[in-house]
Amino acid sequence: MTSLLGNDRDLRLISPKSFECVEIKIIKEVDKSSLTFTKIYSEMDKSWITKHRLSQDYISGVNQFLDFAFANMKTYMIKCPCQRCCLVRYKVRVEVEGDLFYHGFRPTYTNWYLHGEELDSNGETVRLESESRVDYTEDLSMNLLEDVFPSMNNSIDDDDAASPTEDHPKQKEALDDLLADCNQALYEGCESFSKLSFMLKLYHINCMCRISDKEMSMVIELLKEAFQHAKLPDSFNDMKKIIRKLGFTYETIHVCRNDCMLYWGDDASRHTCKVCESSRWKTAAIVDDDGSAEKKKKKKQQAVKVLRYFPLKPRLQRFFMSSKTAESMRWHANSENPDGKLRHPRDGKAWKTFDQQFPEFSSEPRNVRLGLATDGFNPYGSMSMSYSVWPVLLFPYNLPPWMSMKQTSTILSMIIPGKQMPGNDIDIYLQPLIKELKELWSDGVPTFDASLKETFTMRAILLWTISDYPGLGNLSGWNVHTGLACPSCNYDAKYLRLRHGKKNCYMGHRRFLPENHVFRKDKQQFDGLIETRDSPITPSGSVILQQIQNVDVTLGKKIDAVGKRRRED
């Protein structure tokens, strides 16, 4: 019997003596003219892994593995399974072959799921031992490549189907360049850094220490002069061009110093705020030689406050670039809930109500449903310096519950700068995100689905926000500081002002109980009254819009005549 392995365009005959046929599974049948080729899967004999590296069995086993791996993988590079690379580094066939003879094959890697073999029926994967030391910088750079280009490791499931890198030649070119930099040693014989990992380290130092571009270029020039054999870019700008291919891009949007407006869109060319008329730029004051007068001298124009916004559309498209993640994005529609218990937001009332109101959106399970969360924190830890930065995060709820809240699934949308918290002026900062969400809701964006090998129009909806109670007041504009602060009761709230505590407490919680509940008539344990009212009707979105349609809101911090922010009474 002879086995046919490889894709339909490059079928290769492999001798049956090279395999021990334990199990045969038919994967695909392709009709080519009058002939029908059947691709079959055969599990190889792996007893050679533990044998001596100079034995004939080990040598033939290495050749069998390489034939199998490169016949099933799409790229010309695979993860090296030697005991030194630990399935982290990508190498070409000659390099993998040399490492397997020099360092040996990993004895625990018996299911070659990273090289085209199916997982065991029990779903067990390879566990890397703690004693195997892997270079962190190499692991970091390869993980970044897999995050930006998730399809680089996909096996050939459909030989005639296109891939996202084939549809976008620029992405393919960027991937090839990054792979070359990742696998190129910083200098000949260097085992600690590749060219890409060293640039990432330098860029990390630049960000943490706030070094200027000119200073970083001087450092790179010094390194190139001292180590002429090192593979380094000519300048810091050249290094940033390489790093941008990883997707580390964001938009910088200047903000008024008093949070009145964004210098964005039609106002991008303005130099002063159209509300408070304050300058967009920082200025430096100098004194005349005689010391009698002060002038303001403009140095290199630098914005007073900068918002960093990360575009949402490419981040959502990236979920569908990996076949496994793209399949998980349909989990909410394909999985069953036999007992009806609440395990995921799709089992809740809000999700089901939305499906009923917008059946066209719900008919496409790949449309993304998002939740938004934000809160402030001090980036300087426990230091006495008062500073508040507000990151805005998005969570995709299409994914199963064990994936949707993971850090790898979290989308950082923007970073709102300090020093002061934005407060109710957070609406100013959310404008770019709201604009993009509206475009995703109405028009959508063409997206390649790696699991189904097709392009579809992806739409998105923001279902809810997640915040603490004070944050609710900032995000929604609801007043959380008065007796009418309960968003469920609205104007029907019953509150009591504590005489000495100077705070509001709410006494109408018994109205949510059944009509015949014993607590409704219990005066002594509560406020001395019998509760006869029904539970309040939660206002709908249209009712709330009617209540606030005549409210005049002026955003921005108020300033007095001398330019200082006035404290609210």
C-alpha positions, -999 to 999 in steps of 0.1 A, spaced: 0 0 0 13 35 -9 4 67 10 -4 100 -6 6 130 16 7 167 8 -16 191 -8 -35 185 -41 -10 206 -61 21 188 -49 13 151 -42 43 131 -31 46 93 -29 61 80 3 72 44 6 50 22 29 82 11 46 85 45 62 53 41 81 37 18 106 1 20 96 -18 20 130 -49 40 120 -61 53 87 -86 82 84 -99 96 52 -95 134 53 -105 146 19 -113 134 -16 -104 157 -45 -117 150 -80 -91 159 -106 -104 153 -141 -110 115 -144 -88 106 -114 -97 107 -77 -69 112 -53 -75 103 -17 -54 120 10 -50 97 39 -36 102 73 -13 77 89 2 77 123 39 72 123 60 49 144 76 72 171 97 47 190 128 62 174 125 94 194 141 78 225 168 59 205 204 69 201 209 98 177 234 80 156 213 49 151 197 41 118 162 41 133 167 77 146 181 90 113 152 75 93 127 87 119 140 123 117 136 122 79 101 107 83 91 135 107 104 162 84 86 148 54 54 146 74 57 181 89 65 200 58 39 181 38 12 192 62 23 227 71 17 257 49 48 277 56 84 269 47 94 271 84 82 250 113 86 250 150 117 231 159 110 202 183 145 198 195 153 199 233 169 233 229 143 252 209 114 237 228 88 242 200 93 280 201 117 289 174 108 287 137 134 272 114 138 259 79 141 222 72 180 221 71 182 239 105 156 216 121 174 186 109 207 198 123 191 206 157 174 172 159 207 154 154 227 178 176 203 184 205 179 155 202 141 152 198 119 162 227 108 129 243 75 143 256 64 156 222 47 124 209 16 140 194 28 163 166 -2 186 168 19 216 159 30 199 127 -2 188 112 -12 157 133 -46 155 150 -49 157 188 -55 126 208 -90 117 215 -86 128 251 -74 162 239 -41 160 257 -14 185 247 23 187 252 35 200 286 69 217 287 90 208 317 102 236 340 137 224 336 137 232 299 149 268 297 136 288 268 149 322 259 122 347 270 130 373 243 127 346 215 94 334 230 82 370 232 89 379 196 74 347 183 43 351 204 39 386 191 41 373 155 14 347 163 -8 373 178 -5 396 148 -6 368 122 -26 340 138 -30 321 105 8 316 101 6 283 119 -27 269 105 -25 235 88 -38 230 53 -75 222 58 -86 234 24 -60 235 -3 -80 255 -27 -91 281 -1 -74 315 2 -57 328 33 -58 363 47 -21 368 39 -28 358 3 -57 382 0 -35 410 15 0 409 -1 13 436 23 5 414 52 23 385 37 53 407 29 53 420 65 51 385 79 80 373 58 101 403 69 93 398 106 100 360 104 134 367 88 142 393 116 130 369 143 152 340 131 182 361 123 207 362 152 218 396 165 253 387 155 269 354 145 269 330 174 245 351 196 220 328 214 204 354 237 189 378 211 175 378 176 174 409 156 137 414 163 138 406 200 167 430 206 148 458 189 118 451 210 140 453 242 153 487 230 118 499 222 106 488 256 134 508 273 125 538 252 89 537 263 96 531 300 123 557 303 107 583 280 138 587 259 135 610 229 138 597 193 170 617 188 186 602 219 176 567 209 191 572 174 224 583 191 224 551 212 218 530 181 245 547 162 269 541 191 260 504 192 265 501 155 299 518 157 310 496 187 295 463 173 298 466 136 289 429 131 255 434 149 224 434 127 209 468 138 188 494 120 205 527 109 183 549 131 154 548 156 130 557 129 140 527 109 135 505 140 100 519 145 91 511 109 100 475 116 81 474 149 50 489 133 46 458 113 36 440 145 5 461 148 18 485 175 0 515 160 -24 539 176 -38 574 169 -27 604 189 -55 629 194 -48 662 211 -72 673 238 -81 706 253 -63 712 287 -98 717 303 -114 687 286 -136 709 265 -130 693 230 -108 671 209 -86 685 182 -100 658 159 -120 657 127 -130 691 115 -111 707 145 -78 689 139 -61 721 126 -72 744 154 -47 759 178 -70 771 205 -101 756 221 -134 768 207 -150 767 241 -125 781 266 -100 796 241 -70 780 259 -40 771 238 -35 737 224 2 738 230 26 739 260 45 772 263 76 782 283 80 815 301 113 834 300 124 866 316 141 895 298 177 904 305 167 933 327 142 911 346 114 936 341 91 917 318 81 882 309 75 868 275 62 835 263 85 817 239 72 788 220 96 758 217 88 728 196 51 726 196 40 699 221 3 693 230 -8 698 266 -28 666 267 -28 636 243 -54 608 240 -41 575 226 -67 557 206 -64 522 193 -86 516 162 -113 489 168 -119 475 134 -86 458 128 -87 444 164 -120 427 157 -109 414 123 -79 398 140 -102 374 160 -112 358 127 -76 354 113 -71 323 133 -93 293 124 -97 282 160 -106 316 174 -129 323 144 -148 291 153 -150 301 190 -166 334 179 -197 314 169 -198 295 202 -227 315 216 -250 304 187 -237 268 183 -235 256 219 -265 243 238 -278 252 272 -298 221 282 -307 231 318 -315 268 311 -291 280 338 -273 313 334 -237 305 323 -231 332 297 -246 366 288 -263 349 259 -286 332 285 -297 365 299 -327 387 293 -308 416 276 -292 393 250 -325 376 242 -344 409 240 -318 422 216 -322 391 194 -359 397 191 -356 434 183 -328 430 157 -332 396 140 -311 407 110 -281 413 132 -287 382 152 -290 360 121 -252 363 116 -235 346 146 -202 362 137 -214 397 144 -196 408 175 -213 418 208 -192 439 230 -191 452 266 -173 483 277 -155 488 310 -134 516 324 -119 528 357 -91 550 369 -59 540 385 -26 556 396 2 543 374 27 553 401 14 528 426 14 539 462 34 570 457 20 602 471 17 618 437 -20 622 427 -25 609 391 -54 591 375 -52 573 341 -84 558 326 -80 529 302 -112 520 282 -115 482 276 -138 462 254 -148 425 259 -161 403 231 -189 381 244 -192 359 213 -165 338 229 -172 311 255 -170 322 291 -136 306 297 -122 328 268 -141 361 268 -126 374 301 -90 363 294 -64 390 291 -56 378 256 -93 385 245 -94 419 261 -93 449 237 -77 481 248 -96 508 231 -80 540 244 -59 555 272 -74 587 287 -46 607 302 -44 623 337 -36 641 359 -72 647 369 -99 621 363 -121 630 333 -153 628 353 -184 636 333 -162 649 305 -154 613 296 -179 618 268 -154 640 250 -128 613 250 -152 585 238 -161 603 205 -136 583 183 -149 550 197 -185 559 194 -180 570 158 -163 536 150 -190 517 168 -217 535 147 -199 525 115 -196 489 126 -233 489 134 -246 504 102 -221 495 75 -198 468 90 -164 459 77 -153 431 53 -136 404 73 -119 371 63 -130 341 83 -102 316 85 -124 288 98 -149 289 69 -124 303 43 -147 331 32 -151 369 36 -182 383 53 -194 417 65 -187 419 102 -209 442 123 -207 450 160 -229 463 188 -221 476 223 -246 458 246 -237 473 280 -210 490 302 -193 476 333 -183 500 360 -186 507 397 -214 529 409 -194 563 408 -182 553 373 -218 547 362 -225 584 368 -196 593 345 -203 568 318 -241 573 316 -245 608 330 -269 595 357 -267 615 389 -255 591 416 -252 617 444 -288 626 453 -320 609 466 -330 601 430 -298 582 424 -314 547 419 -314 540 382 -341 513 386 -366 534 405 -359 566 386 -383 593 399 -402 568 420 -373 563 445 -379 566 482 -349 578 502 -341 591 537 -315 616 546 -294 606 576 -293 635 600 -258 629 614 -242 609 586 -252 634 560 -259 606 535 -289 593 516 -302 558 523 -330 540 504 -359 525 523 -381 512 496 -365 478 490 -395 459 505 -416 469 475 -397 443 454 -410 414 476 -442 394 468 -475 410 479 -481 385 507 -446 386 522 -444 390 559 -418 418 557 -442 441 540 -462 445 572 -433 445 596 -430 481 609 -407 474 638 -378 460 619 -379 486 592 -390 523 589 -422 521 609 -444 519 579 -463 492 560 -452 488 524 -481 484 500 -465 497 467 -457 475 438 -422 472 424 -412 501 402 -413 498 364 -377 501 351 -376 529 325 -368 519 289 -342 537 268 -368 558 250 -383 570 283 -348 580 296 -341 599 263 -374 618 268 -364 628 303 -330 642 293 -338 656 258 -341 692 271 -310 690 294 -283 715 284 -249 699 290 -217 719 287 -186 697 289 -152 708 301 -137 721 333 -148 756 342 -120 782 346 -120 816 363 -106 849 350 -70 840 359 -71 807 342 -74 784 372 -100 757 373 -129 767 396 -140 742 421 -176 731 419 -198 740 450 
